[in-house]
Amino acid sequence: MEVLPKSISLAATLAVAALFALPALAHHGWSWTQDGFFELKGVIADIYIGNPHATLDVDVEGELWRVELAPPARTIAAGFTDEVAKKGDEVVAIGNRSRDETEKRMKAVRIIINGKTYDVYADRVPPS
């Protein structure tokens, strides 16, 4: 039986770990969004507060948009829980649209529902 030197074994282990980490890195962050803020107005079709991040499905004149919020802990800390909104409520989402304009998807920094504002990424909210 041949034993690999520790440096080769460590390099192989790191390479395998990187393969699993890359999809997670690509999924999170803002690299998939456009620069500049985008505002979306519609009606909530569905609410999900769970991992990896909370989402709203929003009906905008018959087109369904996916509005991604922050991870659950951050979304809830901003005051947004599934008790403060329901299907059929009007929503305004402010954030960054997907770079792929054929994709009906955005990442929100602020949502406004029933006159209440929830800053899920307060450090990214546009200046007033």
N, C-alpha and C positions, 0 to 999 in steps of 0.2 A: 504494500500500500504506500503510495507516495503522499507525503505531507507537503502542502503548499506553504510557502513562506507567509508569515503573518501579514506582511504588506500587501500581498496579492489577495489573501483572504479578506482583509479589511477593505480593500478596493472593490472587490466583488460584492461584499455586503452593502457598501455605500451605493454602488451602482443599482442594485436591486431596490434599495430603499428609495432612491431618486425616482425610479420608474413609478412607484406608487404615490409619491409626493407630487409629481408634476400635474396630474389631473386635479388634485385638490388646489394647487396654486393657481391653475388656469381658471378654476371655477370661482374662486373668491377674488376679491379685489374689484378694481374699477377699470381694468385694462380693456374690458369688452364694451365699455360705454363711451359715448361721444363726450367731447368737452362742451361746456356750456350747459345751462339748465333748460329743462324741458318741463312743460306743465301738461298734465293729462286730467281731464274731467270726465267722469262717467258714473256708473252705478255698480256697486259691489255685487258680483256674481258668486264669489266664494272667498272664504277667509281660511288661511292656514297659519297657525302659529306653532312652529316646530323647527327641527333641524333640517338642513343647515341654516336656514333663515326663514323668517315669516314671509308670506306672500299674500297678495290680494289678486284675484282675477277680477278685472274690471271691464264691464260692457260699455264700449264707447260707440254709440250709434250702430249697434249690431256687430261690431268687431270686438273680439275678446283679447284684452291685453293682460300680460303678466306683469305685476308690479312687485318687485322684490324689495323687501324691507331688510332690517338688520337681523342678526342672529336673535333667537328668542329672548335671551336674557336682556339684551340691549333694547329690543322692541318693547318688552314689558316694562323695563325701567323708564322708558319714555312715556309710559302711561297707556300704551295701546295694548289692549287685551281683547280676546274674542267677545267679551261682554260689552264693550263700548261701541261696537258696530255690528250690523247684521246684513244679510243679503238684502239688496234693494235700497240700501242707504246710498246717498250721493257722496262721492269722494273727489277730492282734488289731490293729486299726487304731484310733487315737485321733486325733480331729480335729474338723472342723466339717462337718456335713451340709448338703446343698443346701437353700436356702430353699424350693425347689419339692419338697414332700414326696412328690409322685408320681414324682419322679426318684430312682432308686436310685444316688446319687452322693454322695461326700464327698471332702474334701481332708484328708489325714492329716498330722499333725505328728509322730506317732510310730507305728512299727509294731513288733510283737513277733512274731518267727518263731523256732521251735525254741528258745525260752528266751532269745533274744538280742534286745536292744532297739536300734532304729535311729531316732535323732531326726533326721528329714530337715528339720525346721524347729525346731532346738533353742531358738531365741529365742521360740517360741510354745508350747512344751510346758507343760501345766498343772502348777501346783505340786503336790507330793506330799502 
